[in-house]
Amino acid sequence: MSAIRQPAVAGHFYPADAAEITNWLATLPVSEPLEFYPPRMLLMPHAGYVYSGALAALAIQQIPRDRYSRVILLAPGHRVAAKGVLLPAEQCIAFATPLGEVPLDREVLDYLYQQADTQYSEVAHRHEHAIEVQLPLLQHQLGHFQLTPLIVGHYPAKKLARLLRPLLNPQTLLIVSSDLSHYLSYLEAQHQDTFTLTQIMALEADLVPEQACGSEALNAMLLLARKLGLRPRLLGQHNSGDITGEKLNVVGYAAVAFYA
């Protein structure tokens, strides 16, 4: 029996009403594409829209509508401790948001299930926000596309890169959903995030979880970017202290695009 994953954090991380999402998107500054060809990969933050939604939207605005028919979206698991790569439930055919349903790419998911270190996990995906918060932005910008949502646990970056490499083509966009430092003071976060972004811009794939909650997936993306000859461009960065004014315990965010 087919199943559809329902929104878990609508009304909390982002509006639960489609019109509210559309109206919020309309308030954002429009970012012109930085390069003639769209990016092949994106790093996007995944906090609530009030904290990092504008940065995530800035990344998505680099993609022309209808440019990509497939999106592979990697995220850490915040609810379930994971090893390897966790796929949505075998019977799941779509992820729903207030803007409608995003069909899953069952062809790619079935292929991945045949590989080592992958497994189905409805529980891991049921309440995970790091994938869900990106979907309304993708729906608004890309239109129709097929989604491969993957929760990445403890897994060597080189193995993950090898797993993903056959799936990358001109019709596929790779996204890593990750925030940067967590719960440092404002100045400490600025220092650490600047160092982390220096590594990302140099395609140095040796980040640790203290630098980015999605470090495993991000390291794999950096390896792939280097192999494919992609060039990173920093689109923007800030931390939660810039939004709330609370400077004792902040979370860092950045958006980066990788161009051929």
C-alpha positions as CSV (number, residue, x, y, z in Angstrom):
1,M,0.0,0.0,0.0
2,S,1.4,3.4,-1.0
3,A,2.0,6.0,1.6
4,I,2.7,9.8,1.7
5,R,4.8,11.4,4.4
6,Q,2.8,14.2,5.9
7,P,4.3,17.5,7.1
8,A,5.8,17.2,10.6
9,V,7.1,20.7,11.3
10,A,4.7,22.9,9.3
11,G,3.4,25.6,11.6
12,H,6.6,25.4,13.7
13,F,9.6,25.7,11.4
14,Y,7.7,27.3,8.6
15,P,4.1,28.4,7.9
16,A,1.4,25.7,7.7
17,D,-0.7,27.7,5.2
18,A,0.3,27.7,1.6
19,A,-0.7,31.3,1.1
20,E,1.5,32.3,4.1
21,I,4.5,30.5,2.5
22,T,3.9,32.2,-0.8
23,N,3.5,35.6,0.8
24,W,6.7,35.1,2.8
25,L,8.6,34.2,-0.3
26,A,7.3,37.3,-2.0
27,T,8.9,39.5,0.7
28,L,12.4,38.2,0.1
29,P,14.8,40.1,-2.0
30,V,15.2,38.5,-5.5
31,S,18.8,37.3,-6.0
32,E,20.0,37.3,-9.6
33,P,22.0,34.3,-10.7
34,L,25.7,34.8,-10.0
35,E,26.9,32.8,-13.0
36,F,25.6,31.9,-16.5
37,Y,25.2,28.2,-15.7
38,P,23.3,27.2,-12.6
39,P,25.1,25.5,-9.7
40,R,25.3,21.7,-9.6
41,M,25.3,21.5,-5.8
42,L,24.0,23.6,-2.9
43,L,24.7,23.8,0.8
44,M,21.5,25.1,2.5
45,P,20.8,25.7,6.2
46,H,17.8,24.0,7.8
47,A,16.6,26.0,10.8
48,G,13.2,27.6,11.0
49,Y,12.5,30.1,8.3
50,V,12.7,33.1,10.8
51,Y,16.4,32.1,11.4
52,S,17.7,30.8,8.1
53,G,14.9,30.7,5.6
54,A,16.1,33.8,3.7
55,L,19.6,32.2,3.3
56,A,18.2,28.9,2.1
57,A,16.0,30.8,-0.4
58,L,19.0,32.7,-1.6
59,A,20.6,29.4,-2.6
60,I,17.5,28.1,-4.3
61,Q,17.2,31.4,-6.3
62,Q,20.3,30.4,-8.1
63,I,18.4,27.6,-9.9
64,P,16.2,28.5,-12.9
65,R,12.7,27.1,-12.9
66,D,12.4,23.6,-14.5
67,R,16.2,23.3,-14.7
68,Y,16.5,20.1,-12.7
69,S,14.1,17.2,-12.8
70,R,15.7,15.3,-10.0
71,V,16.9,16.5,-6.5
72,I,19.0,14.4,-4.1
73,L,18.7,15.9,-0.7
74,L,21.1,14.8,2.1
75,A,20.5,15.7,5.7
76,P,21.6,14.6,9.2
77,G,19.2,12.8,11.4
78,H,18.1,14.8,14.5
79,R,15.6,12.3,15.8
80,V,17.2,8.9,15.2
81,A,20.8,7.9,15.7
82,A,21.8,6.5,12.3
83,K,24.5,4.6,10.7
84,G,24.8,4.5,7.0
85,V,22.2,6.0,4.7
86,L,18.5,5.9,5.6
87,L,15.9,5.9,2.9
88,P,12.2,6.7,3.3
89,A,9.8,3.8,3.8
90,E,9.7,1.4,0.9
91,Q,6.0,2.1,0.3
92,C,6.4,5.9,0.5
93,I,5.7,7.6,-2.8
94,A,5.7,11.3,-1.9
95,F,6.5,13.9,0.8
96,A,3.7,16.4,1.3
97,T,4.0,20.1,2.3
98,P,1.3,22.8,2.4
99,L,2.2,23.5,-1.2
100,G,1.4,20.0,-2.4
101,E,3.1,16.6,-2.8
102,V,6.7,16.1,-4.0
103,P,7.0,12.7,-5.7
104,L,9.8,10.5,-4.6
105,D,12.3,9.1,-7.1
106,R,11.6,5.5,-6.5
107,E,13.9,4.4,-9.3
108,V,16.9,6.0,-7.6
109,L,15.7,4.9,-4.1
110,D,15.3,1.3,-5.3
111,Y,18.8,1.4,-6.8
112,L,20.3,2.8,-3.5
113,Y,18.6,0.0,-1.5
114,Q,20.5,-2.5,-3.5
115,Q,23.8,-1.0,-2.4
116,A,25.7,-1.6,0.9
117,D,25.0,0.4,4.0
118,T,21.5,1.6,3.0
119,Q,18.2,0.7,4.6
120,Y,14.6,1.8,4.7
121,S,13.5,3.8,7.8
122,E,10.1,5.3,8.1
123,V,10.8,6.3,11.7
124,A,14.0,8.3,10.8
125,H,12.1,10.3,8.2
126,R,8.8,10.7,10.0
127,H,9.6,13.8,12.1
128,E,12.9,15.0,10.5
129,H,12.9,18.7,9.8
130,A,16.2,19.1,7.9
131,I,14.7,17.7,4.7
132,E,11.1,19.0,5.1
133,V,12.0,22.7,5.5
134,Q,13.8,22.7,2.1
135,L,10.8,21.3,0.2
136,P,8.5,24.4,0.0
137,L,11.5,26.4,-1.3
138,L,12.2,23.8,-3.9
139,Q,8.6,23.5,-4.9
140,H,8.3,27.3,-5.4
141,Q,11.5,27.6,-7.4
142,L,11.8,24.4,-9.4
143,G,8.2,23.4,-10.1
144,H,7.9,19.7,-10.7
145,F,10.8,17.4,-9.7
146,Q,11.4,14.0,-8.2
147,L,13.0,13.8,-4.8
148,T,15.5,11.4,-3.3
149,P,15.6,12.3,0.5
150,L,18.4,10.6,2.4
151,I,19.3,10.8,6.1
152,V,23.0,10.3,6.5
153,G,24.4,9.0,9.8
154,H,27.9,7.9,10.7
155,Y,29.3,7.0,7.3
156,P,32.7,7.6,5.7
157,A,32.6,10.5,3.2
158,K,34.6,8.6,0.6
159,K,32.1,5.7,0.6
160,L,29.1,8.1,0.4
161,A,30.7,10.0,-2.5
162,R,31.2,6.7,-4.4
163,L,27.6,5.8,-3.7
164,L,26.3,9.1,-5.1
165,R,28.6,9.6,-8.0
166,P,26.7,7.4,-10.5
167,L,23.5,9.4,-9.7
168,L,24.9,12.8,-10.7
169,N,24.1,14.1,-14.1
170,P,23.0,17.4,-15.7
171,Q,19.4,16.8,-14.7
172,T,20.2,16.2,-11.0
173,L,20.7,18.8,-8.3
174,L,22.6,17.7,-5.1
175,I,21.8,19.5,-1.9
176,V,23.2,19.1,1.6
177,S,21.0,20.4,4.3
178,S,23.2,21.5,7.2
179,D,23.7,24.2,9.8
180,L,27.2,25.2,11.0
181,S,28.3,25.6,14.7
182,H,25.9,25.0,17.5
183,Y,25.5,26.7,20.9
184,L,28.7,28.7,21.0
185,S,28.8,32.4,22.0
186,Y,28.3,34.9,19.2
187,L,32.0,35.7,18.7
188,E,33.1,32.1,19.1
189,A,30.6,31.1,16.4
190,Q,31.7,33.8,14.1
191,H,35.3,32.6,14.4
192,Q,34.6,28.9,14.0
193,D,32.1,29.4,11.1
194,T,34.6,31.6,9.3
195,F,37.2,28.8,9.6
196,T,34.7,26.2,8.5
197,L,33.7,28.2,5.5
198,T,37.4,28.6,4.6
199,Q,37.7,24.8,4.5
200,I,34.5,24.5,2.4
201,M,35.7,27.1,-0.1
202,A,38.9,25.2,-0.4
203,L,37.0,21.9,-0.9
204,E,38.7,20.4,2.2
205,A,36.6,17.4,3.1
206,D,37.6,16.9,6.7
207,L,34.9,18.7,8.6
208,V,33.7,17.3,12.0
209,P,30.2,17.4,13.5
210,E,31.2,20.3,15.8
211,Q,31.6,22.4,12.7
212,A,28.4,21.3,10.9
213,C,25.7,19.0,11.9
214,G,25.6,17.5,8.4
215,S,29.4,17.1,8.2
216,E,29.3,13.5,6.9
217,A,27.1,14.5,3.9
218,L,28.9,17.8,3.5
219,N,32.3,16.1,3.3
220,A,31.0,13.7,0.6
221,M,29.7,16.7,-1.4
222,L,33.1,18.4,-1.1
223,L,34.8,15.3,-2.4
224,L,32.4,15.1,-5.3
225,A,32.8,18.8,-6.1
226,R,36.5,18.4,-6.2
227,K,36.2,15.4,-8.5
228,L,33.9,17.2,-10.8
229,G,35.9,20.4,-10.9
230,L,33.2,22.5,-9.3
231,R,33.9,26.0,-7.8
232,P,32.2,27.0,-4.6
233,R,30.8,30.5,-4.1
234,L,29.6,31.8,-0.7
235,L,26.1,33.3,-1.1
236,G,25.7,34.4,2.5
237,Q,26.2,33.6,6.2
238,H,25.0,34.7,9.6
239,N,24.0,33.2,13.0
240,S,20.9,33.1,15.1
241,G,22.3,36.0,17.2
242,D,22.0,38.3,14.2
243,I,18.2,37.5,14.1
244,T,17.3,37.4,17.8
245,G,19.9,39.5,19.4
246,E,20.7,36.7,21.9
247,K,24.4,36.2,21.8
248,L,25.2,33.6,24.4
249,N,24.2,30.4,22.6
250,V,23.9,30.8,18.8
251,V,23.7,28.5,15.7
252,G,25.5,29.3,12.5
253,Y,24.1,29.2,9.0
254,A,25.5,29.6,5.5
255,A,24.5,29.1,1.9
256,V,27.0,27.9,-0.7
257,A,26.6,27.1,-4.4
258,F,29.0,24.9,-6.4
259,Y,29.4,25.8,-10.1
260,A,31.0,24.0,-13.0
